[in-house]
Amino acid sequence: MGKRIGILTSGGDCPGLNMVIRTVVSHATLSYDWEVVGIPYATKGLLERKAITLSLHGLDLHGIDPLLCMGGTILGSTNKGDTLAQAKQIFEGYQALELDALIAIGGDGSLAILRELASQGNWNLVAIPKTIDNDVALTERSVGFDTAVNTVTDALNRLTSTAASHDRVMVVEVMGRTAGHLALQAGIAGGADVILIPEIPYSLPKVCQKLKELRDKWKRKFALIIVAEGAKTETGEISCYTDSLGEVRLRGIGQYITEQIPACSPEGVETRLTILGHVQRGGMPSAWDRILAAAFGKTAIDLVAQEQFARMVAWRNGEVGSVPLELVISQSPSLVAPQSSLVQTARSLGIYVGES
């Protein structure tokens, strides 16, 4: 008897989500003859008992498949509201939609909530990791991270030329609430001179010393500083604000760094701030993110076929496998280790990455 599989995207969007959906529909249809329905706006769709039939024909547009290169998610997503407070209605929605299993694509926060719901509601759940922060535990890569690194690297490349033209210090604030993977990897790839991340304390005098060294020793009057939004001030404070919906959002560490540098840098240094914001989440997925998304989507369907639930698809040691979702949640977020090989690589390139 054919199965009816639900799929949803939860939390912040990122490139590659549509490729996961495309692969899930293709593999479920061609290999197992199953029905796949999309749940719009994550658990909100379950709450409202809404489902969108997904088919190979429906994903095709005159021979051109838009999901290969489309950013965002055709199913919509949300990361607001007290989902667990509405658990009973969500359970009823799952039952009303007659789902045999649910494939959830999310980050560590979304997957923790969905795991709790699945446990209480006795759902058959398979998880797929996605996040531009790359901080989901027990997987080396998450969908969306590679594209975000490329986007930030491209921004650094562009800012380098204007920084050099005007002898300016460019401060670039990127996403990364608790983990600095994005700032670290893009900073290395984009030629940053300073990388500041949440995991490693830093010293403003040492940042300024780096800038002075560039000018005095190498006669270079411009520089690039990349800082993750979750990095703290030198005194250990988090920069944030409350938006119009009452949500506390990270923002401001880039401005703090920009304002502090002239006070301790070589005389006449000029700083400019660029906050990349949601630009990092958009755009076409990279080739690697498409491949990763396809591999994850295929494996998720196979896990359903094997009735291996409460697991997350993961990329480990160059292969796709799966790990217990409970372990993923207990070990997330996955942070940058201060003595990791990439941190040491950055320092070998002369980049200041906080205290050594």
N, C-alpha and C positions, 0 to 999 in steps of 0.2 A: 504493500500500500504506500502511495506517495506521501511524502512529508510536506508540511507547510511551515516554512522557515521565515521568521521575522528578522529584519536587520535594521539597526538604528545607529546614528552618529550622535555622540554626546560630548558636551564641553566645547572648548574653543575649536574653531575649524582650522584646517591646514590643507595644503596641497596633497593629493593622493587618495583622499577619501572616496572620490567617485570611482577611482580605479579599483579599490577594494570592492565596492558595490558591483561594479561591472563584472569582476571575476567571480564573485559569489553567485551572481545570477547565471553566468555562463556555465560554471562548473556544476552547479546544482541542477540546471536544466539539461545540459548535454550528457552529463555522466550519471545522474541519478533520476532524472525525470521528476524532480521535485518542484513545488511552487514556492516562489520567494515573494514576500511582501515587504515593502518599506514602511517603517514606522516614523511618521513625520515629527520632527522636533523632540526626539528622544522620548523620555517618559511622559512628556505631555501628550504624545500621540497615543500611548497606552491608556493614559487617563481619560482621553476623549474617545477611545476605541476607534481610532482611525488607522487605516492601512492602505497603502498604494501598491497595486499589483505591478510587479516588475517582470518584464519579459525580454527576451533577446530582440524581438521585433520592436518593442517599445524603446529599446536603448539604441536602435539604429536609425540614423537620419540620412536616407538616400545613399547608403553605403559608407557614410562617414560617421564614425563612432565618436560622439562628443565627449564621452566620459574619459577617454584616453588623456585628454589634455585640459579638461575643465577643472579649475580650482574650486575650493569650497566643497559643499555637499548638496546634492540635489534633494536630500531628505530634510535639510534644515537641521539646526542644532540649538541647544540652550544649555546654559550653566547657571540658571537662576532658580530661586524658589526652594522651599523645604520639601524635597521629594519624599523623604521617609515619613513625613507627617501625613502624606496622602497615600500611604502604602496600600491600604485596603482597597481603595478605588483603582489603583494601578494593578493590583492582583486581579481584580474583576475584569479589567480591560484586557489583560493578557489572556484570561480564560475565554472572554467573549470573542477574541480574534482567532481562537482555536489554533494557537501556535504549538507546534511540536518542539520547537527549539528557537532560541533567540541568539543572534550574533550581534554583539555590542562592540562598537569601535569607539574607544575613549582613552583619556589620559588616566593617571593614577587616581585622581579625585573622583572622576565619573565612574571608573570601574569599581572603586570601593563601595559606592552607593548601589550600583547595579548588582554587585555580588551580594550585598546585604538583602536586597529585594529578592534576588533569585533564591537565596537561602530560606528566607521566610515564606516565599510563595511557591517553593518547590519547582522552580523553573529549570529547564535544560539550557544552560548558558555557556556560550563560548565567547571569549574576549579577544579583541585585536587591539594592540597598542598604537596610539597615534599621539604625537605631541611635538611641537617645534622645540620644546625644552629638552627632549630626549632623556627624561628623568624617570621613566617607568623602569622598575627593577627587573632583573633577570632577563632582559633583552638588550643586546648591544645597540640595536637601532629601532626606532619607532617611525611609523609613517609620518612624513612631513618634515622631518628634521633636516634631511639632506637639502631639500629645496630652500629651506629657511637659511641654512648656512650659505648657500649660493647667493641668495638675495642680499644678505648682509655683506658678503664678500664683494659683490658688485657695487654696493653702496660705498664701501671703503675705497674701492678702486676709483670711483668717481670723485670722492671727497679728497683723495690724495692730490689730484691735479689742481684743484682750486686752493687747497691748503698750501701747496708749494708756490702757487702764483702770488699769494698774498702774505706769505710767511706767517701763517696762522696755525694755532693748535686747534684741531677739530676734535670735539668730544662727541662720541656717538653712543646714545643710550639704546640698548636692545632688550628684548624680552628675556626673562629668566628670573622667576620669582624666588626660588630657593637654590636652583642649580645653574651653574655657569657654563654648561657645555656649549651652548650657542655662541656666547661671547668668546670663549676660549678658542674654539675651532675656527670661527670666522676671523678672529683676530690674528691667528697664525696665518691663515690663508690670505688675508687682506693686508698684511704688512703693518699691523698696529705696533706702536712703540710701547704702549701701556695697556694691560688688560686687567680690569678690576671685576672680581666675581664674588658672590656671596660667601663662598667657602673659605676664602683666604683673606685675612686682615691685611690692610695696606697702610702705608704712611704717606701723607701728603708731601712732607719734605723729601721723601725718596722719589715720589712722582716728579717733583720739581727738579730734583737732582738729575733724574733721567733726561729731562728736557734741557737742562743746562749742559749736560754731557754732549747731547746732540749738537748743540750750538758751538760749544768751546772746542770739542775734540774733532767733530766731524763737519763743522761749519754748515750744519743743516738747521734752518730757522723754522721749519714746520714740523708738525708731529700729529699722529693719530692716537687718540685714547678711546678705547671701547669699554663700556661699563654696563654690566647687567643690571636691570631695573631693581633687583633684589639686593644688590650690594648696599652695605650700610655706610653711614657717614663715618668719619674717623673716630668719632666718639661712640659708635655702635648703635646709632639710631636708624630706623627705616623711614624712607621718604614715601609718603602716601597722601591720598586725599579721598574724600567721600563724594561719590558722584550723585547725580540727581535722583537716582533710585535708592540711595542710601547704602550702596555697595562701597566698601573700602578698596581703592585701587592703588597700585604702586605707581608712583611717578615723582620725579624730582631729584633723584640722585645725580642725573646728568647735569642738571642746573647747578647743584651744589658743587660738583667738581669744577664746572666751568667758572664759577664765581671764586673758588678758592685758589685756583692756579695762579692768577696774576699776582697774588699777595706774596708768593714765595718763589716765583719763577724769575728768569732773567728779565731785566728792566725792558719794558716795551712789548712784552709778549701779548699777543691778541688771541682771544679764544672765541670759538663759535660752537654752538650746540646744535646737534641734529638728533631728533627723537624719531626713530624709524616706525615705531608703533605698529599698527595693523598691516602696514606694507609687508611685514615679515610673514604674515599668514596667507597672503594672496599669491596669485599668479599660477602659471602652469606647473605641474609637478615635474621635477627633474626625471631623467631616464632611470636613475637608481630608485627614486621613490615609486615610480611606476612598477618597476620589477619587484620591489619589496612588497608593495601593495598587492600585486598579483599573487605572489607566493603566499602571503598571509591569507588572502581570501580563499585560495584553493585549499590550504591546510585547514582552515576553519570549517569548511564544508566536510572535509574528510573526517575531522574530529566528531562532527555531528553524526556522520554515517557510522562511525565506530562507537558511538554513544559514550564518548569521553568528554564529560561536561565539567563545569567549574574549573576550566583550564584556560590559559591564555596562550595564543600563538606567540612564538618568540624567535628572534634571530640570534643564534649562538654558535660561535666557532665556524662561521661561514655556512651554516645550514639552518633551515627552518625546522623548528620542533615545537614543543609545547611544554608549559610548566604549570603547576598548580596555581590557580588564581589567588588562593589564600596566602601563599608565600610571596607573591608579587605585591599584594597589598601591605603585608607586614614589613616588607623591606623597601618600600617606596617612601619618599622619592630617592632615586639614585643620584648621589652628588659627585662632584668632581673631587677626587682624592688629591689633597695638597701636594703629594709627592708622586703623582701619576706621571706616566711617561710623556703625556702631552704637555703637562705643566713644565716638565724638565726640557722638553723640546722647545717650548716657547722661550724659556730662559737661555737656552743655548743659542738662540737667535738674537739675544740681547734685549728681549722684551721684559719689561718689569711686570711681574704677575703677583704683586703683593709680597709680603714678607717671605723670605726664603728660610 
